[in-house]
């Protein structure tokens, strides 16, 4: 029962970190629109989820790494193709070339690296302590 609540607290932590770091990083930038902000959050969520899967896997082999890399490239491929072809697919703001413009910005990369590291740090630290206590290499 306690592991359920630990996972809930970790999920709330990761969600809050992903949203609020991006929010505070982009709040005073005039060139960031809703689509660019959303793309930054989605990119952080996907990478954080894939790293989370990697941390929770008890045995990491080639098939696990291949599936994680494949999942990332499917996301990236769909995003780049959708952004290149969809001019008026969604009413309101057009998502046309949002990812292309966002990938060029250094703030996007700095924000995402900071977000991913901050979101995964508690789980990684707990996993390291747990593995050193439960499964010592000696």
C-alpha positions as a Markdown table, in Angstrom:
| # | Residue | x | y | z |
|---|---|---|---|---|
| 1 | Unk | 0.0 | 0.0 | 0.0 |
| 2 | Unk | 2.8 | 2.4 | 0.7 |
| 3 | Unk | 4.4 | 2.0 | -2.7 |
| 4 | Unk | 1.1 | 3.3 | -4.2 |
| 5 | Unk | 1.3 | 6.5 | -2.3 |
| 6 | Unk | 5.0 | 6.9 | -3.1 |
| 7 | Unk | 4.2 | 6.6 | -6.8 |
| 8 | Unk | 1.4 | 9.1 | -6.5 |
| 9 | Unk | 3.7 | 11.6 | -4.8 |
| 10 | Unk | 6.3 | 11.0 | -7.4 |
| 11 | Unk | 3.8 | 11.5 | -10.2 |
| 12 | Unk | 2.6 | 14.8 | -8.6 |
| 13 | Unk | 6.2 | 15.9 | -8.2 |
| 14 | Unk | 7.1 | 15.1 | -11.8 |
| 15 | Unk | 3.9 | 16.8 | -13.2 |
| 16 | Unk | 4.5 | 19.9 | -11.1 |
| 17 | Unk | 8.2 | 20.1 | -12.1 |
| 18 | Unk | 7.4 | 19.7 | -15.8 |
| 19 | Unk | 4.7 | 22.3 | -15.8 |
| 20 | Unk | 6.1 | 25.0 | -13.5 |
| 21 | Unk | 9.7 | 25.0 | -14.8 |
| 22 | Unk | 8.4 | 25.4 | -18.3 |
| 23 | Unk | 5.9 | 28.0 | -17.1 |
| 24 | Unk | 8.5 | 30.1 | -15.3 |
| 25 | Unk | 11.0 | 29.7 | -18.1 |
| 26 | Unk | 8.6 | 31.0 | -20.8 |
| 27 | Unk | 6.4 | 33.5 | -18.9 |
| 28 | Unk | 8.2 | 36.6 | -20.0 |
| 29 | Unk | 9.1 | 35.5 | -23.6 |
| 30 | Unk | 7.1 | 37.2 | -26.3 |
| 31 | Unk | 8.0 | 34.6 | -29.0 |
| 32 | Unk | 6.5 | 31.7 | -27.2 |
| 33 | Unk | 2.9 | 30.8 | -28.1 |
| 34 | Unk | 0.6 | 28.2 | -26.7 |
| 35 | Unk | 1.7 | 25.5 | -29.2 |
| 36 | Unk | 5.4 | 26.1 | -28.4 |
| 37 | Unk | 4.8 | 25.9 | -24.7 |
| 38 | Unk | 2.7 | 22.8 | -25.1 |
| 39 | Unk | 5.4 | 21.2 | -27.3 |
| 40 | Unk | 8.0 | 21.9 | -24.7 |
| 41 | Unk | 5.9 | 20.3 | -22.0 |
| 42 | Unk | 5.1 | 17.2 | -24.2 |
| 43 | Unk | 8.7 | 16.7 | -25.0 |
| 44 | Unk | 9.7 | 16.8 | -21.3 |
| 45 | Unk | 6.8 | 14.4 | -20.5 |
| 46 | Unk | 7.8 | 11.8 | -23.2 |
| 47 | Unk | 11.5 | 11.8 | -22.2 |
| 48 | Unk | 10.7 | 11.7 | -18.5 |
| 49 | Unk | 8.4 | 8.8 | -19.1 |
| 50 | Unk | 10.9 | 6.9 | -21.1 |
| 51 | Unk | 13.6 | 7.4 | -18.5 |
| 52 | Unk | 11.1 | 6.4 | -15.8 |
| 53 | Unk | 10.5 | 3.1 | -17.7 |
| 54 | Unk | 14.3 | 2.6 | -17.9 |
| 55 | Unk | 14.7 | 3.2 | -14.1 |
| 56 | Unk | 11.9 | 0.8 | -13.2 |
| 57 | Unk | 13.2 | -2.0 | -15.4 |
| 58 | Unk | 14.9 | -4.7 | -13.4 |
| 59 | Unk | 16.8 | -6.2 | -16.3 |
| 60 | Unk | 18.0 | -3.9 | -19.0 |
| 61 | Unk | 18.9 | -5.6 | -22.2 |
| 62 | Unk | 19.0 | -4.7 | -25.9 |
| 63 | Unk | 15.2 | -5.2 | -26.4 |
| 64 | Unk | 14.4 | -2.7 | -23.6 |
| 65 | Unk | 16.8 | -0.1 | -25.0 |
| 66 | Unk | 15.6 | -0.7 | -28.5 |
| 67 | Unk | 11.9 | -0.2 | -27.5 |
| 68 | Unk | 12.7 | 3.0 | -25.7 |
| 69 | Unk | 14.7 | 4.4 | -28.6 |
| 70 | Unk | 12.0 | 3.3 | -31.0 |
| 71 | Unk | 9.3 | 5.0 | -28.9 |
| 72 | Unk | 11.3 | 8.2 | -28.8 |
| 73 | Unk | 11.8 | 8.2 | -32.6 |
| 74 | Unk | 8.2 | 7.4 | -33.3 |
| 75 | Unk | 7.2 | 10.4 | -31.2 |
| 76 | Unk | 9.8 | 12.6 | -32.9 |
| 77 | Unk | 8.9 | 11.3 | -36.4 |
| 78 | Unk | 5.2 | 11.8 | -35.9 |
| 79 | Unk | 5.8 | 15.3 | -34.5 |
| 80 | Unk | 8.1 | 16.4 | -37.3 |
| 81 | Unk | 5.8 | 15.0 | -40.0 |
| 82 | Unk | 2.7 | 16.5 | -38.4 |
| 83 | Unk | 4.3 | 19.9 | -38.0 |
| 84 | Unk | 5.6 | 19.9 | -41.5 |
| 85 | Unk | 2.3 | 19.0 | -43.2 |
| 86 | Unk | -0.5 | 20.3 | -41.0 |
| 87 | Unk | -1.2 | 23.9 | -41.9 |
| 88 | Unk | -4.9 | 24.3 | -41.0 |
| 89 | Unk | -5.6 | 21.0 | -39.2 |
| 90 | Unk | -6.6 | 22.5 | -35.9 |
| 91 | Unk | -8.9 | 25.5 | -35.6 |
| 92 | Unk | -7.2 | 28.5 | -33.9 |
| 93 | Unk | -3.5 | 28.5 | -33.8 |
| 94 | Unk | -1.8 | 26.5 | -36.5 |
| 95 | Unk | 0.8 | 24.0 | -35.3 |
| 96 | Unk | 2.6 | 24.4 | -38.6 |
| 97 | Unk | 6.4 | 24.1 | -37.9 |
| 98 | Unk | 6.1 | 24.6 | -34.2 |
| 99 | Unk | 8.7 | 21.9 | -33.4 |
| 100 | Unk | 11.1 | 23.2 | -36.0 |
| 101 | Unk | 11.0 | 26.7 | -34.5 |
| 102 | Unk | 11.1 | 25.4 | -31.0 |
| 103 | Unk | 14.1 | 23.1 | -31.5 |
| 104 | Unk | 16.1 | 26.1 | -32.7 |
| 105 | Unk | 15.8 | 27.9 | -29.4 |
| 106 | Unk | 18.5 | 27.4 | -26.7 |
| 107 | Unk | 15.9 | 28.1 | -24.0 |
| 108 | Unk | 13.9 | 25.1 | -25.1 |
| 109 | Unk | 16.9 | 22.8 | -24.7 |
| 110 | Unk | 18.1 | 24.3 | -21.4 |
| 111 | Unk | 14.5 | 24.2 | -20.0 |
| 112 | Unk | 14.0 | 20.6 | -21.0 |
| 113 | Unk | 17.3 | 19.4 | -19.6 |
| 114 | Unk | 16.7 | 21.2 | -16.3 |
| 115 | Unk | 13.1 | 19.8 | -16.2 |
| 116 | Unk | 14.0 | 16.2 | -16.9 |
| 117 | Unk | 16.9 | 16.1 | -14.4 |
| 118 | Unk | 14.8 | 17.8 | -11.7 |
| 119 | Unk | 11.8 | 15.6 | -12.3 |
| 120 | Unk | 13.8 | 12.4 | -12.2 |
| 121 | Unk | 16.2 | 13.3 | -9.4 |
| 122 | Unk | 14.1 | 12.0 | -6.4 |
| 123 | Unk | 13.3 | 8.7 | -8.1 |
| 124 | Unk | 16.9 | 8.2 | -9.2 |
| 125 | Unk | 18.2 | 9.0 | -5.7 |
| 126 | Unk | 15.8 | 6.6 | -4.0 |
| 127 | Unk | 16.6 | 3.9 | -6.5 |
| 128 | Unk | 20.3 | 4.3 | -5.9 |
| 129 | Unk | 19.9 | 4.2 | -2.1 |
| 130 | Unk | 17.6 | 1.2 | -2.4 |
| 131 | Unk | 19.9 | -0.8 | -4.7 |
| 132 | Unk | 22.9 | 0.0 | -2.5 |
| 133 | Unk | 21.1 | -1.3 | 0.6 |
| 134 | Unk | 19.2 | -4.2 | -0.8 |
| 135 | Unk | 21.7 | -5.4 | -3.5 |
| 136 | Unk | 25.2 | -4.6 | -2.5 |
| 137 | Unk | 27.8 | -5.7 | -5.0 |
| 138 | Unk | 30.1 | -7.1 | -2.3 |
